[in-house]
Amino acid sequence: MIRLLVWLFIGGTAGWLAGVITKGKGFGCLGNVVVGVVGSVVGGWLFGLLRWSTPGNGLVGSIVTAFIGAVALIVVIKLIMDGD
């Protein structure tokens, strides 16, 4: 149960930060969590693909990795939506 709450906290924080940086506001509570959780997967994949070590350890490193992935996710989504 604690792991789930930490996972949701990391996702919400990363999603909110990414929303503020890329859009000027967050995506609402549920949207922030979804963007952050998916962003954490994308961030982990990007760091592995580029053979970079994750920035820091523990909670802060997880938030930074999820934030970077969430920003990348939002940028790609915006590029796809603007291309229509």
C-alpha positions as CSV (number, residue, x, y, z in Angstrom):
1,M,0.0,0.0,0.0
2,I,2.8,2.4,0.9
3,R,4.5,1.7,-2.5
4,L,1.4,2.5,-4.3
5,L,1.1,5.8,-2.5
6,V,4.7,6.7,-3.2
7,W,4.3,5.7,-6.8
8,L,1.2,8.0,-7.1
9,F,3.0,10.8,-5.3
10,I,6.0,10.6,-7.7
11,G,3.6,10.4,-10.7
12,G,1.5,13.4,-9.5
13,T,4.6,15.5,-8.7
14,A,6.3,14.8,-12.0
15,G,3.2,15.2,-14.0
16,W,2.4,18.5,-12.4
17,L,5.9,19.9,-12.9
18,A,5.9,18.8,-16.5
19,G,2.5,20.4,-17.1
20,V,3.7,23.7,-15.6
21,I,6.9,23.7,-17.7
22,T,5.3,22.7,-21.0
23,K,1.8,24.1,-20.8
24,G,1.8,26.7,-18.0
25,K,-0.5,24.7,-15.7
26,G,-1.1,21.2,-14.6
27,F,-3.6,18.6,-16.0
28,G,-5.7,18.2,-12.9
29,C,-5.0,15.6,-10.2
30,L,-5.7,12.5,-12.2
31,G,-4.1,13.8,-15.4
32,N,-0.9,14.7,-13.5
33,V,-0.7,11.2,-12.1
34,V,-1.2,9.6,-15.5
35,V,1.3,11.8,-17.2
36,G,3.8,11.3,-14.4
37,V,3.4,7.6,-14.3
38,V,3.7,7.1,-18.0
39,G,6.5,9.7,-18.0
40,S,8.4,7.6,-15.4
41,V,8.3,4.7,-17.8
42,V,9.4,6.9,-20.7
43,G,12.1,8.5,-18.6
44,G,13.5,5.1,-17.5
45,W,13.5,3.9,-21.1
46,L,15.2,7.1,-22.4
47,F,17.9,6.9,-19.7
48,G,18.5,3.2,-20.6
49,L,18.5,3.9,-24.3
50,L,21.0,6.8,-23.9
51,R,23.0,4.7,-21.4
52,W,22.8,7.5,-18.8
53,S,22.6,6.8,-15.2
54,T,19.5,8.1,-13.4
55,P,20.0,11.4,-11.7
56,G,20.3,10.7,-8.0
57,N,18.9,8.0,-5.9
58,G,15.6,7.4,-4.1
59,L,12.6,9.7,-4.2
60,V,14.4,12.7,-5.8
61,G,16.0,10.6,-8.6
62,S,12.6,9.0,-9.3
63,I,10.9,12.3,-9.6
64,V,13.6,13.8,-11.8
65,T,13.5,10.7,-14.1
66,A,9.7,10.8,-14.2
67,F,9.7,14.5,-14.9
68,I,12.1,14.2,-17.8
69,G,10.0,11.4,-19.3
70,A,6.8,13.3,-18.8
71,V,8.2,16.4,-20.5
72,A,9.4,14.3,-23.4
73,L,5.9,12.6,-23.6
74,I,4.1,16.0,-23.6
75,V,6.4,17.4,-26.3
76,V,5.8,14.4,-28.5
77,I,2.0,14.6,-28.0
78,K,2.0,18.3,-28.8
79,L,4.0,17.6,-32.0
80,I,1.6,14.9,-33.1
81,M,-1.5,17.1,-32.3
82,D,0.0,20.2,-34.0
83,G,0.7,18.1,-37.1
84,D,-2.9,17.5,-37.8
